[in-house]
Every structure is written in structure tokens, then in C-alpha cells.
Amino acid sequence: MPQFPAANPILVEATRGDMVESFHRGRYVVMKPDGSVIEQGGDIDALMYPRSAIKPLLAIPLIESGAADAFGLEDKHIALACSSHNGEEEHAKAVAAWLEKIGLSVDTLECAPHYSLSLNAAIKQASDHVKLTRAHNNCSGKHAGFLSTAQHLGENPAGYISEQHPVQQRLIKVLEEMGDCDLSSTPRGIDGCGIPVIGMRLRDLGLAMARMADPQGLSETRSNAIKRIRKACANAPFMVAGTGRFCSAIMEECGEDALVKVGAEGVYCAAFPEQGLGVALKIDDGTQRGAEVAMGAILRKHGVIDDARAEILKNHLTPVLTNWAGAYAGDLRPAF
């Protein structure tokens, strides 16, 4: 008989009437930068793909290389480098202007165009017959950051999404250094935007985010880069995600108290600088709604979101479920 791993704990419940109708299992870890685990649930040593949740880590070479300063990049550009944005017109225009600033065009991007992740924005794009470009891709800011680094270092931008390209090799090195791990033989895949995805343990990802929260033990260059990334995302939270999004709402309210970032398939990461804690979580069924409610519970438990902030953010922390007529039907709530 095949051997199956023990089930991860239930982290989020969906209620309807007097009953829990469904639930989301997952795993999470809260860590200090010295590698100590403050809190955990489920198997934190199993491999997973961190997907877009690691974009703040992937933005480190943009600053460390000197590219951000060489091209005069502002907070909005660095926030875009960390983003999985909605592809709203403000995002797409900012990315296109950024690429022009470094002597490239949107056609240099090696990610595909798609309609906005925001339903209302997508409907407007369709009704206005907006010509979608690669800058509308939700990862275009990250790709613009990759291209800026390549331009600054005199590298051929063609094929920058290939694992063999210097751009991707730098990123893997950063992940290994920040997570204190060897990724040379872990699983590989292809992300939605075309770049490689690298298998990591949740524990290693939590450590990397803890070092984003408290980079004291790192080099001065890296520590300064991390602080600049945190500041940029706090100052330009709309660029990280967009209208109605959890990431943008949390950072708009919490500022530099929380760097939070979503990834596909139920992944979320966070850094809490005041507490010196890093967080990584993965919902087993891959749902974003489960990941957001679980992350909200961790933000509450560790004091990043107090009662006043919780009242402002309640629609994101414990969303209400309604029927098609808009009547109350149930809740999404943390179960741990």
C-alpha cells in the first residue's frame, strides 16, 4: 500500500448557517533570523514551490547590483519589482515607462499579456478595447527588475527567464543565502510568467523572510537593500498588488510593520520587522482565500494587527460569505 504523509492541520474554516461547510488544511512557520522556530503547524520540512511569494527576495539583486541607483528608480519601481499586480492601467503604464527609462521596450519582456486580475478592471479593459501588452502581465514589474539588473551589468537580456541566464543564477544564489539552504538538486518547474520555480522547504523560506524582517547578521549592502525594499513596499503598496487586494490593504494600513506577499497555489510570506519574525505558509488545496485568512490570523496573533487595525481590515481578515442576492450566508475564519 502507498504511504501518505500525515494530514496537515485545518487552518481555515468556511461556515454556512450552523455548520462548517468546508475547510482548508495547510502548514506554516514563524521564525527568528537565527533559525529558531517560534510557531509552526504541519510539515515545514516538506518541499514546496514558493511561487510569487518570494518576489521581495528576488528584488534584492536589483538594489545590490547598483542598478536601482544607476537608473534612478523610485519606491514605486521597487514595489513593482516585488509585485503580483492586478495589471490595472496604472501598473502597466508604470512598467512601460520604467522600461523606456532603461532603454528597453515592453516587447523585451518575456512574460505574456493577459487581462487584469481585477474583474472590474478586466471588464473595463475589454469594453474600452485596451490593447494588452506584456506590461499588463501581473509579473511585469518583477521582469522589469530583472531586465534593469541585466542592463546595468551589461548582460544580454535575451533569454533572461532561462535558469542558465545570469539573472536567474543570481536569484537562486540569493534564495540559498537567505534561506541557508542548497537548492542545486531540488525540484524545478515553470512559473506562470515563464521563469523557473525552485523547490524549497517551508522552513528555509521562513528563515529567508525572518532575515528580511531582521537583517542585522547580513552584510551592510544586503541589509540596506532589504530595508529599501521594505520601505518601498510600505510607501507604494498599490503597486505591489492593487485595488481590493489583501497585500496592498495590509501594507497600506500597517506600513513598514508588515511586508506581506502572496504567491500562487495558496502560498504567502511575510516579514514583521518590529518583532523580528518571518512567516511562510502554504495551503494544501492551493486556495488564495485560505492563505489570506491564515496569514491574517498570524498577523493578529503576533501583534502586527491590533484591534483598531483589525476593525479597518475586517473584510480581509475574516471575509463574510454571501449569496447571489448579497445576503449573509457564512464566514471564513481561522481555525488555529
N, C-alpha and C positions, 0 to 999 in steps of 0.2 A: 504494500500500500504506500502511496506517496506521503511524504512528511510535509505538513503545512506548518508555517510559523504560528505561534500563539497570536490570537487576535489582539490588535491594539485597542486601547480603551475608547469608549464613547466620549467624544469631546463636545459635541453639539447635538441638541435635540430640536426637532420640529414638532410643535404641538398643533392639534386641531380639536377644538372643543375640550373635552375632559381627558384626552388621550395623547400620548406621544405617538405620532403617526410614522415618523421616520427619524433616523439618526445618522450621524457622521462619525466614524471612527478615525483615529489618527494618532500621530506621535509628535512630541515636541520636546524641546530642551531649552533651558535658560541657563546661561553660563557666564562665568567670570573670565577675564583675559588670561588668567593663569591656568586655565583648563579645568577648573573645578566646576562641577555641575551643581547648580543651586536648586533646580527643579527639573523633573522630567516625567514624561508619560510615554509608554510604549517603547518600541525598539529603536534606540537612537544610533545604533551601530550598523543598521541595515543600509545598503546603498540606495540612493535616490538621485534623480536629476533635479538640480536646484532651479533650473529654468530662469526666468527673468528676475527672480528674487535677488539674484547676485549682482544686478546691474550697478549698484553703488560701489561694489568691489571692482567691477570691470572698468569703472571710471578712473581708478587710481592712476594707471599709466598716462592718461590724458594730462594729468597735472604733474606727475613725477617727471615725465619726459621734457617738460618745459613747453609743450605745445599750447596749453591753455593761455599761458602768459605771452607766448610768441604771437598768437593770433588775437590777443586782447579779448578773450572770452569772458562773458559776464555770468552772473549767477544763473540766469535763465538757460544759458547754454549747458552749463554743468548739470543743472537739474534735468535738462533734456537728455543728456548722456546717461542719466540714471533711470530714464523713464520707460514706462509702457503706456504711452499716452493714448488718448482717445482718437487721435487723428482728426481732431477738430481743426478748423481752418487756421486758428491761431498757432497751433502746433506745427502744421505743415508749412506755413509761411515762415515761421521762425527757423525751421530746419533748412529750408531753401535759402534763406538769407545767410545763414551760417555757412553753408557750403560755398556760396558765392564769395563770402569773406575769405575763405581759404583757397580760392582759385579753382574750385570744382563745381559741378552741377548736380542736380538731383539724379541725373542719369548715371552718375558714378556709384550711387548706392546699389548694393546687390541684394536688397530686400524688395519684395513685390508690393505693388499698391493694393489697397483694399479700402472698403468703406469704413467710416468711423465706427469705433466700438460703442459709441453712444447711439442708441436707437434714434433719438430725436435729431442728432447731428447727421446721421446717415440718411434719414428721410429728407432732410433739407438738402444734403449734397445731391441726392437723386433728383429731387424736384427742381433744383437750380441747375441741373446738368453740369455739375462741377467735374472738370477733367481731373481725375485722380492721378497723382504722381507717386513715385516711390517715397516721397516725403510724408505721404499720408499713412504709410505703414507705422504701426504702433511702436516699432523698434527703430525708427529712422534716426532718432536722437542718439541712441547708442551707436549706430553705424556712423553717424557724423563724427562722433568722438573717436571712433576707430580710425576714420579717414584723416582726421586732424592730426593724430599722432603719427600716422604713416607719412603724411605730407611734411610734417616738421622734421622727421628723421630721415627724409629723402628716400623712402621706400616706395616701390611700385605699388599703387593702390589696387591694381587688378588682382582679383582673387583673394582679397583680404578676408573673406569668410572661410577660407580653407584652413584646416588645422595646421598645415605646414607653413602658412604665412607667418612672418614675424609678429604681426598684430596678435594672432591667436596664441602664439607661443608665449608672448608676454603675459597674456591674460591667464593662461594655465599656470605660469610661474607665480603670479600674484595669488591665485587661489591656493596653491600649495604652500606658499609662505604664510599667508594669513590663516589658513586652516591647519598649518603644521602637519601636512599630510603628503603622501606620494600618490599622484594621480596618473602615473605613467601606464598603469595596466588596468585601470577601472573602465567600466563600460562607456561606450561612445554612442551618440545619436545625433540627429539633426534637429535643431530648433525650428520653430515656425518661421523665423526670419532668415534661416539658412546657415547660421553659424553652428559650430559643434556644441553639443551639450555633453558635459563631463559628469560621470557618476561620482557622487561624494557621499560620505556618511553624514547623517544629520548632526552628529556630534562635531564633526570638523567644520560644518557650516556654522553651527552655533558659536564655535571658537572664533571663526573669522569675523562674525558680527560683534562678538564681545570686544575684539580688538578695534572694530570700528567705533565702538562706544568709548573705549578707553585705550588709546594707542600709546600710552606712556612708555611701554617697553620696546617700541619700534624706533626706527631711525627718525631723525628730525624731519627729513624730507618726506617720509611716508606719513608721519604724524601730522604734518602741516597739510598734506594732501587730503587726508581723511577729514580733518577739521573743516577744510574748504568745501568738501563735498557735503558734509552735514549742514553747513551754513547755507549753501546754495539751495539745497532741497527745502530747507526751512523758509528761505526768502522767496522761493518761486515754486510753491507746492502745486500750483495748477499745471505747471509744465511736466511734473512727474506722472500725472495721471489725467486729470481733467474734471469736467462737470459731473457731479454726482458720485465721484469715485471715493472709496474708502481711504486710499493712500493720501490723496490730496486733502480730504476733510480732516484726517487725524493730524497731519503736519501743519495745516492752516491753523488749527486750534492749539496744538502743543508746541509749535515752533521747533527749536533745537532739542527739546526734551525727548523727542522720538523721531528716529529715522525709520520709516516703515516702507516695505516694498513687497508687492505681490509678484508671484510667479504663476505660470500656468500649472494646471493639474493639482490645484489645492496646496500650493507652496506659499509660504510667507516668511519673511525675515524681518528682523528689527534690531535696532541698537538704541539703548537707553543711556545716554552719556552721564546723566546725573547719578544714576545707580551703578554705572559701570557694567552693564549687563548686555549680553547679546542673546537673541532669540531666533530659533529656526523651528518651523513646524511644517508638517505635511499631512493633509487629509487623504485618507486611503482612497476614497472614491473620486478624488480629483476635483471636487466642487469648490468654487470660489466662495460661495456663501458660508460653507462650513469653516473655511480658513479664516474668513474675516471675523466671524463671531468668536472663534477660538483666540485669535490674536487680540481682539478687543478685551476678552476676559483676562489675558495675560497683562495687557496694558493697565487694566484696573487693579489687578492683584498686586502689581509691583509699584503702584503709586504714581504712575505716569499720568493717568487719568483719574482725577479726584471727582467728587460728587458734582461739582459745578461743571466741569468739562463733560462728565457723563450725561448730564441733562442736555447739553448742547448737542452731543454726539449720539443721542439715544437711538436715532433711526439707523445708525450704522452699527452700534454695539449690539442691540437686541431688536432686529427688524421685526415689524408686525407683518403677518401674512394676511392677505385679504382675498376675497373672491372677486369675480369679474365686475361686480357692482360696487366694489370698493368697501364692502362690509368686512368688519374684523372677523378673521377665521382662526387665527392662532399666532404663535410666536416662534422665532428662532432664539434659542437660549443656550448658554454654555452649560455643560453637564459635568464639569470638573472644577 
